[in-house]
Amino acid sequence: MIQHPVLSHLARFGVRLGLERMKRFLRHLGDPHLQFPSIHVAGTNGKGSVASILSEVLGAQGYRVGLYTSPHLQRVNERIRIDGAEIADRALDQILRDLDTSRAEIAPFLAVDGEAVDPLTYFEMITAAAFVYFGRNNVDLAILEVGLGGRLDATNVVDALVSAVVSVGLDHTEALGPDIASVAGEKAGIFSAGRPGVIGPVPQDALRVLRAIARENDVPLSVYGEDYHVRGDGRTFSWTGPDTSIQDLFVGLEGAHQVDNAAVALAVLDQLPPEFSCSPDVVRRSLEHVRVPGRIEWLAPDLLVDCAHNPDGCVALATYLRRRQRRASRTLLLGSSREKDLRQMASVLASQVDRVLTTACAHPRALPPGQVAASLEGLSVPVMPAGRIEEALRMARNDGDEVIVAGSVFLAGAVRDLVGRQ
């Protein structure tokens, strides 16, 4: 893997929500995002799994499928895929260089409030690269995962065939608002006027907001538990929609919550135009085979990693652990970024582990292990700072415990790097 200096440069400018820069930049490029149909997926949790399931099913049916997800676990190339294959380093580097040239040409017209700052962000640039790559490679359909929120996210420039809000919970409240209704309003911003929308299992406060915004934009909704249903035991289930039903389904992803994610994906497929139909047999095989790295993933018999990085994600992980027989003492390796509700996350998981070792990876937003430990004073299980993830992982595994790694996407990626998992 090579470094991409364009992205390294833009990373300094952080996150700036808003669509005007992106729209003007894409217009300068010839609107590459309009060269292919798309599916748009938002959600506090589960959106990456839903996007991956959709990619797996549609690809198995024979369509050429682009998949754009974020953030990446180990390599930025993971974010941009066609038919499951990551964009090659050389292809990504060339596209980024071309885009950087275009950025320089149009920069004077993209200035924010007249400030002499770079007008594009890291996320906007990599999103534009995905659009260009998908367009150049003539995908039949692209599946786009929202980066943050929805309404003002850089992906929200497409006119998606179907938009999905997988879940609504409290995360990134500094950007999306302090309550469920506010977050739901931001996520509903991805609805394309007159096009179908799919809603996963969300709180009633969120559903009311989603319905109201859908009505304003003439968006026909398909709602979990109303318009489509799942029934089953564990990861084996049946799915029933308005006009069809599929029996004997099994999702290959660990955790009961993945059944709900699979149900949302099937509802999206059900709302696609007839030219993107998928057979029940293809759906069954694809659900069994789908894998999403870093989502309740066993890297070894004693080592589990999960990207849970907010309270709702930790509830899903805790539910999985509670239902799984405990074969040894459990150690939670917990690390997170500065803006997260660490106390609540750890409290949710504490009942399923015997101790917590706090740690950090090399990501610049990672909290030092000592600060993480200090924030957890009085937790119901022992807490101890254990240094960088390289040291903490070695310490935890040497004690013969079952080791659970959670709290950060980047931490999960760092552990995958350490054990050599690609």
C-alpha positions in Angstrom: 0.0 0.0 0.0 1.3 3.5 -0.9 0.6 6.7 0.9 -1.7 9.3 -0.6 -0.3 12.7 0.0 -3.5 14.4 -1.2 -5.5 12.8 1.6 -2.8 13.4 4.1 -2.8 17.1 3.3 -6.6 17.4 3.5 -6.8 15.5 6.8 -5.5 18.6 8.5 -8.8 20.4 7.8 -11.0 18.1 9.8 -14.8 17.6 9.3 -16.9 20.4 7.8 -20.5 19.3 7.1 -22.2 21.0 4.1 -23.1 20.3 0.5 -22.3 23.5 -1.4 -18.5 22.8 -1.8 -19.2 19.2 -2.9 -21.9 20.2 -5.4 -19.7 22.8 -7.0 -16.7 20.6 -7.2 -18.6 17.7 -8.7 -20.2 20.1 -11.2 -16.7 21.1 -12.2 -15.8 17.4 -12.7 -18.9 16.8 -14.9 -21.2 15.4 -12.2 -19.7 11.9 -12.0 -22.1 10.9 -9.2 -25.0 11.1 -11.7 -23.5 8.6 -14.1 -24.9 5.5 -12.3 -27.9 4.7 -10.1 -27.4 4.4 -6.4 -28.7 3.2 -3.1 -28.1 5.5 -0.1 -27.7 4.0 3.5 -27.7 6.0 6.7 -27.9 4.9 10.4 -26.3 5.3 13.8 -25.3 1.7 13.7 -25.7 -1.1 11.1 -25.4 0.9 7.9 -22.0 -0.7 7.0 -23.5 -4.2 7.4 -26.6 -3.3 5.4 -24.5 -1.8 2.6 -22.2 -4.9 2.5 -25.2 -7.2 2.4 -26.7 -5.3 -0.5 -23.4 -5.4 -2.3 -23.1 -9.2 -1.7 -26.6 -10.0 -3.0 -26.6 -7.7 -6.0 -23.1 -8.8 -7.0 -24.1 -12.5 -6.7 -27.1 -11.8 -9.0 -24.6 -10.6 -11.7 -24.8 -6.9 -11.4 -21.6 -4.8 -11.4 -21.8 -3.2 -8.0 -19.8 -0.3 -6.5 -19.6 -0.1 -2.7 -18.5 3.0 -0.8 -18.1 2.7 3.0 -16.4 4.6 5.8 -14.3 4.7 7.8 -11.8 2.1 6.9 -10.3 -0.4 9.3 -6.8 -0.8 7.9 -6.4 0.7 4.4 -8.2 3.7 2.8 -8.7 1.5 -0.3 -11.3 -0.5 1.7 -13.7 2.4 1.3 -14.0 2.0 -2.5 -14.8 -1.4 -4.0 -16.3 -2.8 -7.2 -17.6 -6.4 -7.1 -15.9 -6.8 -3.7 -12.4 -5.8 -4.9 -10.8 -2.8 -3.3 -9.5 0.0 -5.6 -5.9 -0.5 -6.4 -3.3 1.8 -5.0 -2.2 3.1 -8.4 -5.8 3.7 -9.5 -6.6 5.6 -6.3 -3.5 7.6 -6.4 -4.1 8.7 -10.0 -7.7 9.7 -9.3 -6.7 11.7 -6.3 -3.9 13.5 -8.2 -6.4 14.3 -11.0 -8.9 15.5 -8.4 -6.3 17.6 -6.6 -5.5 19.4 -9.9 -9.2 20.1 -10.4 -9.5 21.3 -6.8 -6.7 23.8 -7.4 -8.4 25.1 -10.5 -11.7 25.7 -8.8 -10.4 26.5 -5.3 -11.0 30.3 -5.6 -14.7 29.6 -6.2 -15.1 27.3 -3.2 -13.7 29.5 -0.5 -15.7 29.3 2.8 -16.6 32.8 4.0 -13.6 34.2 2.1 -11.2 32.4 4.4 -7.9 31.3 2.9 -8.3 27.6 3.8 -8.5 24.5 1.7 -12.1 24.3 0.6 -12.4 20.5 0.5 -12.1 18.0 3.3 -10.6 14.5 3.4 -14.0 12.9 3.3 -15.2 15.1 0.4 -12.2 14.2 -1.6 -12.4 10.4 -1.1 -16.1 10.5 -1.8 -15.5 12.3 -5.1 -12.8 9.7 -5.9 -15.4 7.0 -5.4 -17.8 8.7 -7.7 -15.2 9.1 -10.4 -14.0 5.4 -10.0 -17.5 4.0 -10.2 -18.3 6.2 -13.2 -15.2 5.2 -15.1 -15.8 1.6 -14.5 -19.4 1.6 -15.5 -21.0 0.1 -12.4 -24.6 -1.0 -12.8 -25.4 0.3 -9.3 -23.5 2.0 -6.4 -24.3 1.5 -2.8 -23.2 4.5 -0.7 -22.8 4.6 3.1 -23.3 7.9 4.7 -20.3 9.2 6.6 -21.9 11.3 9.3 -25.6 12.1 9.7 -27.1 12.4 6.3 -28.6 15.7 5.4 -25.2 17.5 5.1 -23.0 14.5 4.4 -20.9 14.7 1.3 -22.6 11.6 -0.1 -25.9 13.4 -0.1 -25.6 14.7 -3.6 -27.1 11.7 -5.3 -30.7 11.0 -6.3 -30.9 7.5 -4.9 -33.2 4.9 -6.2 -33.9 3.9 -2.6 -32.7 5.5 0.7 -32.5 3.6 4.0 -32.3 4.7 7.6 -31.1 1.6 9.4 -31.2 2.8 13.0 -31.3 6.1 15.0 -29.4 6.5 18.2 -27.3 9.1 20.1 -23.9 9.6 18.6 -22.0 12.6 17.2 -24.5 14.8 19.1 -22.2 17.8 18.8 -22.9 17.7 15.0 -26.3 16.0 14.8 -28.2 17.4 17.8 -28.8 16.4 21.4 -31.8 14.1 21.1 -33.2 11.3 19.0 -35.6 13.5 17.1 -32.8 15.8 16.0 -30.6 12.9 14.9 -33.5 11.4 13.0 -34.1 14.7 11.2 -30.5 14.7 10.0 -30.7 11.1 8.8 -34.0 11.7 7.0 -32.2 14.3 4.9 -31.0 11.6 2.6 -34.5 10.8 1.3 -34.7 11.5 -2.4 -38.0 13.2 -3.3 -40.5 10.8 -4.8 -38.2 7.8 -4.3 -38.8 5.0 -1.8 -37.4 5.1 1.7 -36.8 2.1 4.0 -36.8 2.5 7.8 -35.2 -0.1 10.2 -36.1 -0.7 13.8 -36.0 2.9 15.3 -37.5 4.5 18.4 -40.9 6.0 18.1 -39.6 9.6 18.5 -37.4 8.9 15.5 -40.1 7.3 13.4 -42.4 10.3 13.9 -39.7 12.6 12.5 -38.9 10.3 9.6 -42.5 10.0 8.6 -43.0 13.7 8.7 -40.0 14.5 6.5 -41.0 11.6 4.1 -44.5 13.1 3.7 -43.0 16.5 2.9 -40.9 15.0 0.1 -43.5 12.5 -1.2 -41.3 9.6 -0.1 -43.2 6.3 0.2 -41.9 4.5 3.3 -41.4 0.8 4.0 -41.2 0.5 7.8 -39.8 -2.3 9.9 -42.5 -4.2 11.8 -45.3 -2.6 9.7 -44.6 -3.0 6.0 -42.0 -5.8 6.3 -41.4 -8.4 9.1 -38.9 -10.9 10.3 -39.6 -14.1 12.3 -37.1 -16.6 13.5 -34.8 -17.9 16.1 -31.2 -16.6 16.4 -29.7 -16.0 13.0 -32.2 -18.2 11.1 -35.3 -16.3 10.0 -37.9 -15.6 7.4 -38.7 -12.2 5.8 -42.1 -11.0 4.7 -42.7 -7.9 2.6 -45.8 -6.3 1.1 -46.0 -8.7 -1.8 -43.4 -11.4 -1.2 -41.9 -13.7 1.5 -38.6 -15.6 1.7 -38.2 -18.5 4.0 -35.2 -20.4 5.5 -32.7 -17.5 5.6 -29.5 -17.6 7.6 -27.2 -14.6 8.1 -23.5 -15.4 8.2 -22.8 -12.3 10.4 -22.5 -12.9 14.2 -25.1 -11.3 16.5 -28.9 -11.3 16.6 -28.9 -7.6 15.5 -27.6 -8.7 12.1 -31.0 -10.3 11.4 -32.5 -6.8 11.6 -29.8 -5.4 9.3 -30.5 -8.2 6.8 -34.2 -7.4 7.0 -33.5 -3.8 6.1 -31.3 -4.8 3.2 -34.1 -7.2 1.9 -36.6 -4.3 2.2 -34.3 -2.1 0.1 -34.0 -4.9 -2.5 -37.8 -5.2 -2.5 -38.1 -1.5 -3.3 -35.6 -1.4 -6.2 -36.9 -1.1 -9.8 -37.6 -4.5 -11.6 -34.3 -4.3 -13.5 -32.5 -5.0 -10.3 -34.5 -8.0 -9.1 -32.7 -10.7 -7.2 -33.9 -14.4 -6.9 -34.6 -15.9 -3.5 -31.9 -18.5 -4.0 -29.3 -15.8 -4.6 -30.5 -13.9 -1.5 -30.2 -17.1 0.6 -26.6 -17.9 -0.6 -25.5 -14.3 -0.2 -26.7 -13.8 3.3 -24.9 -17.0 4.4 -21.6 -15.9 2.8 -21.5 -12.2 3.6 -18.7 -11.1 5.9 -18.0 -7.6 7.3 -14.6 -7.3 9.0 -14.5 -5.8 12.4 -18.2 -6.5 13.2 -18.2 -9.2 16.0 -15.3 -10.9 14.3 -13.4 -13.7 15.9 -9.8 -13.3 14.8 -8.7 -16.3 17.0 -10.6 -18.6 19.4 -9.7 -16.3 22.3 -9.9 -12.9 20.4 -13.0 -11.0 19.3 -13.0 -7.5 17.8 -16.0 -5.3 17.3 -16.3 -1.8 16.0 -18.9 -0.8 18.7 -18.1 2.8 19.4 -21.3 4.2 20.8 -23.8 3.0 23.5 -26.2 1.3 21.1 -23.4 -0.6 19.4 -22.2 -1.7 22.8 -25.7 -2.9 23.7 -25.6 -5.2 20.6 -22.2 -6.5 21.5 -23.2 -7.1 25.2 -26.3 -9.0 24.0 -24.2 -11.2 21.8 -21.8 -11.9 24.7 -24.6 -12.6 27.2 -26.0 -15.3 24.9 -22.7 -16.9 24.3 -21.4 -19.4 26.9 -18.4 -18.0 28.8 -15.5 -20.5 28.4 -12.9 -18.4 30.3 -12.5 -15.1 32.1 -13.2 -12.2 29.8 -11.0 -9.1 29.4 -12.4 -6.1 27.6 -9.7 -4.1 25.8 -11.4 -0.7 25.6 -10.1 2.4 23.7 -12.0 5.2 22.1 -11.8 8.7 20.7 -12.3 11.9 22.7 -15.9 12.7 21.8 -17.5 9.4 22.8 -19.6 8.5 25.9 -17.0 6.1 27.3 -18.7 5.8 30.7 -22.0 4.6 29.2 -20.3 2.3 26.7 -18.2 0.6 29.4 -21.2 0.3 31.8 -23.1 -1.6 29.1 -20.3 -4.1 28.6 -19.2 -4.4 32.2 -21.7 -7.1 33.1 -20.3 -9.4 30.4 -16.6 -9.1 31.3 -14.4 -9.7 34.3 -12.0 -6.8 33.9 -11.3 -3.8 31.6 -7.9 -2.9 30.3 -7.8 0.5 28.7 -5.7 1.1 25.6 -5.2 3.2 22.6 -4.1 2.8 19.0 -2.0 5.3 17.0 -5.0 7.3 15.7 -4.6 11.0 16.5 -8.1 11.2 18.1 -7.5 8.3 20.4 -7.7 9.0 24.2 -4.6 8.0 26.2 -5.2 4.8 28.2 -4.8 6.7 31.5 -7.6 9.2 30.6 -9.9 6.3 29.6 -9.3 4.5 32.9 -9.8 7.7 34.9 -13.2 8.2 33.2 -14.3 4.7 34.3 -13.6 5.1 38.1 -16.1 3.2 40.1 -17.1 0.8 37.3 -18.5 -2.5 38.5 -15.4 -4.5 37.4 -11.7 -3.7 37.8 -10.2 -1.2 35.4 -6.5 -0.8 34.6 -4.6 1.2 32.0 -2.5 -1.1 29.9 -0.6 1.1 27.4 -0.7 1.0 23.7 -2.7 -1.7 22.0 0.5 -3.7 21.1 1.3 -4.1 24.8 -2.3 -4.4 26.0 -3.2 -7.1 23.6 -0.1 -9.1 24.5 -0.9 -8.7 28.2 -4.5 -9.8 27.9 -3.8 -12.8 25.8 -0.9 -14.0 27.9 -3.3 -14.4 30.8 -5.4 -17.0 29.0 -8.6 -14.8 29.0 -11.2 -14.5 26.2 -10.3 -11.0 24.9 -12.9 -8.6 23.6 -11.7 -5.5 21.8 -14.2 -2.6 21.4 -14.7 1.1 21.5 -13.3 2.2 18.2 -13.2 1.3 14.5 -9.6 2.3 14.4 -8.8 0.1 17.4 -10.4 -2.9 15.7 -8.3 -2.2 12.6 -5.1 -1.9 14.6 -5.8 -5.4 16.2 -6.4 -6.9 12.8 -3.1 -5.5 11.7 -1.4 -7.0 14.7 -2.7 -10.5 14.1 -2.0 -10.2 10.3 -5.7 -10.4 9.2 -6.5 -8.8 5.9 
